[in-house]
Each structure stands twice: as structure tokens, then as C-alpha cells.
Amino acid sequence: MRNASATAEALDATFRALSDATRRGMLALVARKGECTASELGTPFHIAQPTASKHIAVLESAGLVERRIEGREHRFRLVKRPLDGAQAWIERHQAFWEASLARLDALLAEEESRG
């Protein structure tokens, strides 16, 4: 089992990777196509290959994509596990805030009914 520090670092890396619109777009593309070359990932964003490579490196570092090399071609596929971790974190916090707001709502309604 991973310790809390490693889990926090993985979550930080995932959210850091997801913080950029180009990287989110690359993830959507690879999710839709199943597998993409580095060139295919950069083309829709009209960015130079070195820039695309930097974005891909961030995604790869976060564990969001996995590289497979065929000769000179590098192909990437989506790895869902980090996204599942981010989703679980969001759902836990969403549940907390929804419960907190429901309690606040009930408290305000009670205060209002008292006059």
C-alpha cells in the first residue's frame, strides 16, 4: 500500500497535468482514439513538436499516459488510474461540502422559523 505522502504527490502531479488546457485536450484525444503518436497529439493544438513533447512529458510524469515505442515511432495511450484517484478525491470533497451546506441550510431554516 502506498503511503500518504506518495498518494499526495501522485494527486498533485495529476492535478498539475490537468491544469493546462492543451494537456487536457491531449488526454481527450488519446482517450478518444485509443492510441496516438506524439505528432498526432500536438497537431490539433498548432504547437511545435518540442512544445508538444514537453506537454507529453508532464502527462507521462503524472502517469496519465503510457509510451510504447515501435521503431522510431512513439505511441501513447491513456492510463486511467491517476484520473480515478483524482475523481475519488473530488467526490470525497464534494460529499463533505454538500453535507456541510445541507447542515447550514437546515440551521438557517431553523433560525428563520424561530423568527
C-alpha positions as CSV (number, residue, x, y, z in Angstrom):
1,M,0.0,0.0,0.0
2,R,1.3,3.5,-0.9
3,N,1.9,5.9,1.9
4,A,0.0,9.2,2.3
5,S,2.9,11.3,1.0
6,A,3.2,9.2,-2.2
7,T,-0.5,9.4,-2.7
8,A,-0.5,13.2,-2.2
9,E,2.4,13.6,-4.6
10,A,0.6,11.5,-7.3
11,L,-2.6,13.5,-6.8
12,D,-0.6,16.8,-7.1
13,A,1.1,15.5,-10.3
14,T,-2.3,14.6,-11.7
15,F,-3.9,17.9,-11.0
16,R,-0.8,19.8,-12.2
17,A,-1.0,17.9,-15.5
18,L,-4.8,18.6,-15.8
19,S,-4.3,22.3,-15.0
20,D,-3.4,23.0,-18.7
21,A,-6.0,23.1,-21.4
22,T,-3.6,21.7,-24.0
23,R,-2.8,18.7,-21.9
24,R,-6.5,18.1,-21.1
25,G,-7.1,18.2,-24.9
26,M,-4.3,15.7,-25.5
27,L,-5.8,13.4,-22.9
28,A,-9.2,13.7,-24.5
29,L,-7.7,12.9,-27.9
30,V,-5.8,9.8,-26.8
31,A,-8.9,8.7,-24.9
32,R,-11.0,9.1,-28.0
33,K,-8.5,7.4,-30.4
34,G,-7.1,4.8,-28.0
35,E,-3.5,5.5,-29.0
36,C,-1.8,8.4,-30.6
37,T,1.7,9.3,-31.9
38,A,3.4,12.3,-30.4
39,S,2.8,14.2,-33.7
40,E,-0.9,13.3,-33.6
41,L,-1.1,14.7,-30.0
42,G,0.5,18.0,-31.0
43,T,-1.2,18.7,-34.3
44,P,-4.7,19.8,-33.2
45,F,-3.1,22.5,-30.9
46,H,-0.8,24.0,-33.6
47,I,2.2,23.8,-31.4
48,A,5.8,23.0,-32.3
49,Q,7.0,19.4,-31.6
50,P,9.3,20.4,-28.7
51,T,6.3,22.1,-27.0
52,A,4.1,19.1,-27.6
53,S,6.9,16.9,-26.2
54,K,7.1,19.0,-23.0
55,H,3.3,18.6,-22.5
56,I,3.6,14.9,-23.2
57,A,6.4,14.6,-20.6
58,V,4.2,16.2,-18.0
59,L,1.4,13.8,-18.8
60,E,3.8,10.9,-18.7
61,S,5.4,12.0,-15.5
62,A,1.9,12.1,-13.9
63,G,1.3,8.6,-15.1
64,L,-1.6,9.7,-17.3
65,V,-0.2,8.4,-20.5
66,E,2.0,5.4,-21.2
67,R,4.6,5.3,-24.0
68,R,5.1,2.4,-26.5
69,I,7.9,2.6,-29.0
70,E,7.6,1.0,-32.4
71,G,10.8,1.6,-34.3
72,R,11.2,5.3,-34.4
73,E,7.5,6.0,-33.6
74,H,6.4,6.7,-30.1
75,R,2.8,5.9,-29.4
76,F,0.8,7.0,-26.3
77,R,-2.2,5.5,-24.6
78,L,-4.3,6.8,-21.7
79,V,-3.7,5.4,-18.2
80,K,-6.9,5.8,-16.2
81,R,-5.6,5.1,-12.6
82,P,-4.5,8.6,-11.8
83,L,-7.8,10.0,-13.1
84,D,-9.6,7.6,-10.9
85,G,-7.6,8.9,-7.9
86,A,-8.5,12.5,-8.8
87,Q,-12.1,11.6,-9.2
88,A,-12.2,9.9,-5.8
89,W,-10.6,12.9,-4.2
90,I,-13.2,15.3,-5.8
91,E,-16.1,13.0,-4.8
92,R,-14.9,12.9,-1.1
93,H,-14.7,16.7,-1.0
94,Q,-17.9,17.1,-2.9
95,A,-19.7,14.9,-0.3
96,F,-18.2,16.9,2.5
97,W,-19.3,20.2,1.1
98,E,-22.7,19.0,0.1
99,A,-23.3,17.7,3.7
100,S,-21.9,20.9,5.2
101,L,-24.2,23.1,3.0
102,A,-27.2,20.9,3.9
103,R,-26.5,21.3,7.6
104,L,-26.1,25.1,7.1
105,D,-29.4,25.1,5.2
106,A,-31.1,23.3,8.0
107,L,-29.7,25.6,10.6
108,L,-30.7,28.7,8.6
109,A,-34.2,27.3,8.1
110,E,-34.5,26.6,11.9
111,E,-33.3,30.1,12.7
112,E,-35.8,31.6,10.2
113,S,-38.7,29.6,11.7
114,R,-37.8,30.9,15.2
115,G,-38.4,34.4,13.9
